[in-house]
């Protein structure tokens, strides 16, 4: 029997068609109800300039200094009718510069993260590159697209959304659904995933959350081996809050426990995470202390955090052979779940409120295994009600071969180092 035209399509093509049908059906169903609408969003203009050291392999593929610019338009549309709500966030992004050119030439290396977020591995294909040139990408996507229902003690959402778990303030091993880079400057929106989320609230104030995240494998098929299923219980005792988590993530078992407790005028937070992967156990942990105070008529906050990366390398050797021997670490970095190569880190951050509209902070990320570090100076200034300026100066230091000094590229004495960099972003909100 001759296969139908639908059956003969490639899985990725069927995914795109199905996603478009889902969007049309949802919009048609919503148009039949008396929903109240709310539109808001932003336009962000940003630029980044980074020095590339003389021994950096990246100089072979990029100008020095490396210069990048971007424009990001985001329109967030919400509607509600009583207990029902829907949400759709549209993004239009223009990316231009050396980072794009580098990732177009050598996708395996770069300045960290993908230049444009594609949906090849997500259930719904809601992203499209309008224009794709050597050093410029114009694309658009739906970063949020879900419908939700809230009852007296229940909440559920289905569609593209984001979720954050864990008690880490800088490093967060329990947040394995599209976490932010610890040194990220713009953390306003996490990248959304296609998931089903449910929450049950109890009279005690405790709650139980469940989430299923669907994904496609390399062949374009929705596969349980690359999906995630997680349960998290959040509870309260007389003195502290606690979390208990169990998950199956990329066909591996995750178990976590965490707590938050007030001690005097400070707050202690922590998480323990065990991952069972092919019969091996990997233990990660984070513990932090936060304290706020007033000095010189200014508000200050201080955070100190220790992080142990169970998948990290503890001898400071991050060369190609060492990375090849640690596939669990490499796969998580590739998926954007981890951003740290070492095993032990000590980080600290201090924030000062220069004025009610101006915050400045100083952060230090220290790899204890190779004695390399990153110092970040950050400023967030609300110039007026709907206009915000972000500026960040990144100053990495370390020996050649270290994480922040530049890991070994595997080609002679060359490294993958990125030197001092300056980031600036001007955002207008509407």
C-alpha positions as CSV (number, residue, x, y, z in Angstrom):
1,X,0.0,0.0,0.0
2,X,1.3,3.4,-0.9
3,X,1.9,5.5,2.2
4,X,-0.1,8.7,2.6
5,X,1.6,12.1,2.1
6,X,1.4,12.7,5.9
7,X,3.1,9.5,6.8
8,X,5.9,10.2,4.3
9,X,6.9,13.4,6.0
10,X,10.1,13.7,8.0
11,X,9.5,13.7,11.8
12,X,10.6,17.3,12.1
13,X,8.2,18.4,9.4
14,X,5.3,16.6,11.0
15,X,6.3,18.3,14.3
16,X,6.1,21.7,12.7
17,X,2.8,21.0,11.1
18,X,1.4,19.6,14.3
19,X,2.6,22.6,16.3
20,X,0.9,25.0,13.9
21,X,-2.3,23.1,14.1
22,X,-2.1,23.2,17.9
23,X,-1.7,27.0,17.8
24,X,-4.6,27.5,15.4
25,X,-6.9,25.2,17.5
26,X,-6.0,27.0,20.7
27,X,-6.5,30.4,19.3
28,X,-9.8,29.4,17.8
29,X,-11.0,28.0,21.1
30,X,-9.9,31.1,23.0
31,X,-11.7,33.4,20.5
32,X,-15.0,31.8,21.5
33,X,-14.6,32.9,25.1
34,X,-14.8,36.3,26.8
35,X,-11.1,36.6,27.7
36,X,-9.6,39.8,29.1
37,X,-6.3,40.6,27.3
38,X,-3.1,42.1,28.5
39,X,-0.2,43.0,26.3
40,X,3.3,44.0,27.5
41,X,6.9,43.4,26.5
42,X,10.2,45.1,25.8
43,X,12.8,46.1,23.2
44,X,16.4,45.4,24.3
45,X,19.5,46.8,22.5
46,X,22.7,45.2,23.6
47,X,26.4,45.1,22.8
48,X,29.3,43.1,24.0
49,X,33.1,43.5,23.4
50,X,35.5,40.8,24.5
51,X,39.3,40.6,24.3
52,X,40.8,37.4,23.0
53,X,44.3,36.6,24.4
54,X,47.2,36.0,22.0
55,X,47.2,32.2,22.6
56,X,43.4,31.8,22.1
57,X,42.3,29.5,19.3
58,X,39.2,31.7,19.0
59,X,41.4,34.4,17.3
60,X,41.7,32.1,14.2
61,X,37.9,32.4,13.7
62,X,37.1,35.8,15.1
63,X,38.3,39.4,15.1
64,X,40.1,40.7,18.2
65,X,38.5,42.2,20.1
66,X,35.3,40.2,19.4
67,X,32.3,42.6,19.0
68,X,28.7,41.6,19.1
69,X,25.3,43.3,19.0
70,X,21.7,42.2,19.3
71,X,18.2,43.5,19.2
72,X,15.5,41.6,21.1
73,X,11.7,42.3,20.8
74,X,9.5,40.5,23.2
75,X,5.7,40.8,23.2
76,X,3.9,39.0,26.0
77,X,0.2,38.4,25.5
78,X,-2.0,37.1,28.3
79,X,-5.7,36.4,28.6
80,X,-7.9,35.2,31.4
81,X,-11.5,34.3,32.0
82,X,-12.0,33.5,35.7
83,X,-10.0,30.4,36.6
84,X,-8.7,29.9,33.0
85,X,-5.7,31.7,31.7
86,X,-3.5,31.5,28.5
87,X,-0.1,33.0,27.8
88,X,1.9,33.6,24.6
89,X,5.3,35.3,24.5
90,X,6.6,36.2,21.0
91,X,10.3,36.9,20.4
92,X,12.0,38.5,17.4
93,X,15.8,38.5,17.7
94,X,18.5,40.0,15.5
95,X,22.0,38.8,16.4
96,X,25.1,40.2,14.7
97,X,28.8,39.9,15.2
98,X,31.8,37.7,15.9
99,X,30.0,35.3,18.3
100,X,27.5,34.4,15.6
101,X,30.3,34.0,13.0
102,X,32.3,31.8,15.4
103,X,29.4,29.5,16.1
104,X,28.5,29.3,12.4
105,X,32.0,28.1,11.6
106,X,32.7,25.9,14.7
107,X,29.5,25.1,16.6
108,X,31.4,23.0,19.2
109,X,33.2,26.1,20.6
110,X,32.3,29.6,21.3
111,X,31.6,32.2,23.9
112,X,29.0,30.0,25.6
113,X,25.4,29.2,24.7
114,X,23.7,29.1,21.4
115,X,23.4,32.3,19.4
116,X,19.8,31.6,18.6
117,X,17.5,29.2,20.5
118,X,16.1,26.6,18.0
119,X,13.4,24.1,18.8
120,X,14.9,21.0,17.2
121,X,14.7,19.0,20.5
122,X,11.4,20.4,21.8
123,X,8.0,18.8,21.2
124,X,6.6,21.9,19.4
125,X,8.6,23.6,16.7
126,X,7.8,27.2,17.4
127,X,11.1,28.8,16.2
128,X,12.2,29.9,12.7
129,X,15.3,31.5,11.3
130,X,14.1,34.2,8.9
131,X,17.6,35.0,7.8
132,X,20.8,33.1,8.5
133,X,24.1,34.6,7.3
134,X,27.7,34.1,8.2
135,X,27.7,36.6,11.0
136,X,24.0,37.6,11.4
137,X,20.9,35.7,12.4
138,X,17.3,37.0,12.3
139,X,14.8,34.7,13.9
140,X,11.5,34.6,15.8
141,X,9.9,32.1,18.2
142,X,7.3,31.6,20.8
143,X,9.1,31.3,24.1
144,X,5.9,30.9,26.2
145,X,2.7,29.3,24.9
146,X,0.5,27.6,27.5
147,X,-3.0,27.4,28.9
148,X,-3.6,27.1,32.7
149,X,-6.4,26.5,35.2
150,X,-6.4,27.5,38.8
151,X,-8.7,26.0,41.4
152,X,-9.0,26.5,45.1
153,X,-6.1,24.1,45.8
154,X,-4.9,23.0,42.4
155,X,-3.0,24.5,39.5
156,X,-2.2,23.0,36.2
157,X,-0.5,24.3,33.0
158,X,0.1,22.7,29.6
159,X,2.3,24.0,26.9
160,X,5.6,25.9,26.6
161,X,6.6,27.4,30.0
162,X,9.4,27.7,32.4
163,X,10.0,26.3,35.9
164,X,12.8,27.0,38.5
165,X,13.6,24.8,41.5
166,X,16.4,24.7,44.0
167,X,17.9,26.8,46.7
168,X,21.2,27.9,45.1
169,X,21.6,31.6,44.8
170,X,24.6,31.6,42.4
171,X,25.1,27.9,41.4
172,X,21.9,25.8,41.4
173,X,22.4,22.0,40.8
174,X,18.7,21.2,41.4
175,X,17.6,23.6,38.7
176,X,18.2,21.4,35.7
177,X,15.5,22.8,33.4
178,X,17.3,25.4,31.3
179,X,19.2,27.1,34.2
180,X,20.9,30.4,33.9
181,X,24.7,30.6,33.6
182,X,25.9,31.7,37.1
183,X,27.6,34.7,35.5
184,X,24.6,35.6,33.3
185,X,23.7,39.3,33.3
186,X,20.2,39.3,31.9
187,X,18.2,36.8,33.9
188,X,14.7,38.2,33.3
189,X,13.4,35.2,31.3
190,X,14.4,31.6,31.3
191,X,14.0,29.7,28.1
192,X,10.7,27.8,28.0
193,X,10.2,24.1,27.6
194,X,7.2,22.1,26.4
195,X,5.7,20.5,29.6
196,X,2.7,19.6,31.6
197,X,2.8,21.1,35.1
198,X,0.5,20.4,38.1
199,X,0.5,21.6,41.7
200,X,-1.6,20.5,44.7
201,X,-1.9,22.9,47.6
202,X,-2.5,21.6,51.1
203,X,-4.2,23.3,54.1
204,X,-0.9,23.3,56.0
205,X,0.7,25.5,53.4
206,X,2.7,22.6,51.9
207,X,2.4,21.8,48.2
208,X,3.2,19.0,45.8
209,X,4.4,19.8,42.3
210,X,4.6,17.4,39.3
211,X,6.1,18.2,35.9
212,X,6.6,16.2,32.6
213,X,8.9,17.7,30.0
214,X,8.7,16.2,26.5
215,X,11.6,16.3,24.1
216,X,12.6,14.9,20.7
217,X,15.6,12.6,20.1
218,X,18.2,13.1,17.4
219,X,15.9,11.4,14.9
220,X,13.0,13.9,15.6
221,X,10.9,11.5,17.6
222,X,9.3,12.2,21.0
223,X,11.1,9.7,23.2
224,X,10.8,8.9,26.9
225,X,14.6,8.4,27.1
226,X,15.1,12.1,26.6
227,X,12.1,13.3,28.5
228,X,11.8,14.4,32.2
229,X,9.3,13.4,34.9
230,X,9.7,15.0,38.3
231,X,7.9,15.3,41.7
232,X,8.8,17.9,44.3
233,X,7.3,18.3,47.8
234,X,7.7,21.7,49.5
235,X,7.0,21.7,53.2
236,X,7.2,23.9,56.3
237,X,8.2,23.1,59.8
238,X,8.3,25.4,62.9
239,X,11.7,26.7,62.0
240,X,12.5,26.0,58.3
241,X,11.3,25.2,54.9
242,X,12.3,22.0,53.1
243,X,12.1,20.4,49.6
244,X,12.1,16.7,48.6
245,X,12.5,15.9,44.9
246,X,12.5,12.7,42.8
247,X,12.9,12.8,39.0
248,X,13.7,10.7,36.0
249,X,15.7,13.0,33.6
250,X,17.2,11.8,30.3
251,X,16.7,8.2,31.5
252,X,18.7,8.9,34.8
253,X,17.4,9.0,38.4
254,X,17.6,12.2,40.4
255,X,17.0,12.6,44.1
256,X,17.4,15.8,46.0
257,X,16.7,17.3,49.4
258,X,17.0,21.0,50.4
259,X,16.2,23.4,53.2
260,X,16.0,27.1,54.0
261,X,16.4,28.3,57.6
262,X,16.7,31.7,59.4
263,X,19.7,31.9,61.8
264,X,19.7,35.2,63.6
265,X,19.3,37.9,61.0
266,X,20.8,35.8,58.2
267,X,19.4,33.1,55.9
268,X,21.0,29.7,55.2
269,X,20.0,27.7,52.1
270,X,21.2,24.4,50.8
271,X,20.5,21.4,48.5
272,X,21.9,17.9,48.2
273,X,21.5,16.1,44.8
274,X,22.3,12.5,43.9
275,X,22.2,11.4,40.3
276,X,22.2,7.6,39.5
277,X,23.6,7.2,36.0
278,X,24.3,3.8,34.6
279,X,25.0,2.4,38.0
280,X,27.2,5.2,39.1
281,X,26.3,7.8,41.7
282,X,27.2,11.5,41.3
283,X,26.6,13.8,44.3
284,X,26.3,17.5,44.0
285,X,25.6,20.1,46.8
286,X,25.2,23.8,47.3
287,X,25.2,25.8,50.6
288,X,24.9,29.5,50.9
289,X,24.6,32.2,53.5
290,X,22.8,35.6,52.9
291,X,22.7,38.7,55.0
292,X,21.3,42.2,54.5
293,X,22.1,45.3,56.4
294,X,22.2,49.1,56.2
295,X,25.5,51.1,56.2
296,X,26.3,54.6,55.1
297,X,22.6,55.1,54.6
298,X,22.6,52.4,51.9
299,X,21.0,49.0,51.7
300,X,23.6,46.1,51.3
301,X,23.2,42.4,50.8
302,X,25.9,39.8,50.9
303,X,25.8,36.2,49.7
304,X,28.6,33.6,50.1
305,X,28.1,30.1,48.5
306,X,30.0,26.8,48.3
307,X,29.1,24.6,45.3
308,X,30.2,21.0,44.7
309,X,29.7,19.8,41.1
310,X,29.3,16.0,41.3
311,X,30.2,15.7,37.6
312,X,33.2,18.1,37.7
313,X,36.9,17.4,37.3
314,X,38.9,17.9,40.5
315,X,42.5,17.9,39.1
316,X,42.3,21.0,36.9
317,X,42.9,19.1,33.7
318,X,40.2,20.1,31.2
319,X,42.0,19.1,28.0
320,X,40.2,17.1,25.2
321,X,41.3,13.7,26.6
322,X,40.0,14.6,30.1
323,X,36.7,15.8,28.8
324,X,36.3,12.7,26.6
325,X,36.7,10.6,29.8
326,X,33.8,12.5,31.5
327,X,30.8,12.1,29.1
328,X,28.3,13.0,31.9
329,X,29.9,16.4,32.3
330,X,30.1,17.1,28.6
331,X,26.5,16.0,27.8
332,X,25.2,18.3,30.6
333,X,27.3,21.3,29.4
334,X,26.1,20.6,25.8
335,X,22.5,20.6,26.9
336,X,23.0,23.8,28.9
337,X,22.4,22.2,32.3
338,X,25.9,22.9,33.6
339,X,28.3,25.7,33.1
340,X,31.2,24.5,35.4
341,X,34.1,22.2,34.6
342,X,35.6,21.9,38.1
343,X,34.3,20.1,41.1
344,X,34.6,22.7,43.9
345,X,33.7,26.4,43.8
346,X,33.4,29.3,46.3
347,X,31.4,32.3,45.1
348,X,30.5,35.6,46.8
349,X,28.3,38.5,45.8
350,X,27.7,41.9,47.3
351,X,25.0,44.3,46.2
352,X,24.6,47.9,47.2
353,X,21.5,50.1,46.6
354,X,23.1,53.3,45.4
355,X,19.6,54.8,45.0
356,X,16.1,53.4,44.9
357,X,16.6,53.1,41.1
358,X,20.3,52.1,40.9
359,X,21.8,48.8,42.1
360,X,25.5,47.9,41.8
361,X,27.0,44.5,42.6
362,X,30.4,42.8,42.8
363,X,30.6,39.0,42.3
364,X,33.5,36.6,42.5
365,X,33.4,33.1,41.1
366,X,36.4,31.0,42.3
367,X,37.3,27.5,41.0
368,X,39.0,26.0,44.1
369,X,40.5,23.1,42.1
370,X,42.6,25.2,39.6
371,X,42.7,28.6,41.5
372,X,41.2,30.5,38.6
373,X,38.5,33.1,39.1
374,X,36.1,35.5,37.5
375,X,35.3,38.9,38.9
376,X,32.2,40.6,37.7
377,X,31.2,44.2,38.2
378,X,27.5,44.9,37.5
379,X,25.2,47.9,37.4
380,X,21.4,48.0,36.9
381,X,20.0,51.5,36.6
382,X,16.4,52.5,36.0
383,X,16.9,55.6,34.0
384,X,13.2,56.3,34.0
385,X,10.0,54.4,34.6
386,X,10.2,52.2,31.5
387,X,13.9,52.5,30.6
388,X,16.7,50.4,32.2
389,X,20.4,50.2,31.6
390,X,22.5,47.1,32.4
391,X,26.3,47.2,32.4
392,X,28.6,44.3,33.3
393,X,32.4,44.1,33.3
394,X,33.9,40.6,33.4
395,X,37.5,40.1,34.4
396,X,38.6,36.4,34.3
397,X,42.0,35.4,35.8
398,X,43.9,32.1,35.8
399,X,46.8,30.1,34.4
400,X,46.6,28.7,30.9
401,X,44.7,25.5,31.0
402,X,42.5,26.6,33.9
403,X,38.7,27.2,33.6
404,X,38.7,30.9,33.7
405,X,42.2,31.3,32.3
406,X,41.4,29.4,29.2
407,X,41.2,25.6,28.9
408,X,43.5,23.6,26.6
409,X,42.3,23.6,23.0
410,X,44.3,20.4,22.2
411,X,46.3,22.2,19.5
412,X,49.8,23.0,20.6
413,X,49.9,25.7,23.3
414,X,46.6,27.2,22.2
415,X,43.7,27.7,24.6
416,X,40.0,28.6,24.3
417,X,40.4,31.7,26.4
418,X,38.2,34.7,26.4
419,X,39.7,37.7,28.2
420,X,38.1,40.8,29.7
421,X,34.7,41.7,28.3
422,X,32.2,44.5,28.6
423,X,28.4,44.0,28.2
424,X,25.8,46.8,28.0
425,X,22.1,46.6,27.5
426,X,19.4,49.3,27.1
427,X,15.8,48.0,27.6
428,X,12.6,49.8,27.0
429,X,9.4,48.3,28.5
430,X,5.9,48.7,27.3
